[in-house]
């Protein structure tokens, strides 16, 4: 019974992460479409790349949920996606999203009893999220 409860906790946490990845896909695709002005030249491809990265992360997370015998969610996290054409607001919202994702994956990796395959998969995503946070810091400082 304890193993079933442990798997349920892992699946719940992974589904939370999946909801954020689905949200990130939508947010970044939206911002790529609405970024304006000179910043569009750099930020549109950046946002499109982050959309693709979020799709990849969602795929990995979904696969891990399946391996644990769970059912992957199909809806995004309900946190509002702000509509804006202001690149500074977009970057601020992206930072909130990436910081939340990095922290969520870090906390997941601290859970006891995670097998090495699951740990490796989530650790790779965690490092990518941390890289995204650092990239956003640089974009926001420029």
C-alpha positions, 0 to 999 in steps of 0.5 A: 500500500505504501508503494501505491501511495508513493506512486500516487504522490509522484504522479500528482507532482508530475501532473502539476508539472505537466499542467505548467508545461502545457501552460508554458506552451500556450504562453510562449506561443501567444507571446511570440505572436504578439511581441512588437517592435525591434524586440520582435527580432530577438524575442519572437524566436526566443519565445518560439524556442521556449514553446518547443522546449515546453513541448519536449518537457511535457512529453518527458513528463507525460512518459514518466506518468505513464511508466508509473501507471498514472493518467496524464492530465490534458489541461493546463495549469489555471494560472492566468496568462497575461495578454500584452504587447509589452515585451517587459511584461512578457519577460516578467511573466516568462521569468515567473513561469520558468522560476516556478517550473525550476522550483517545482522540478527541484522539489520533485527531485528531493522526494524520496524513493525516485528511481534513477531513470525518473530522476535522470529525466527530471534532472535534465528538465530541471537544468534546462529550466535553470538555464532558462531562468539565467537567460531571462535574467540576461534578457531583462538586464539588457 
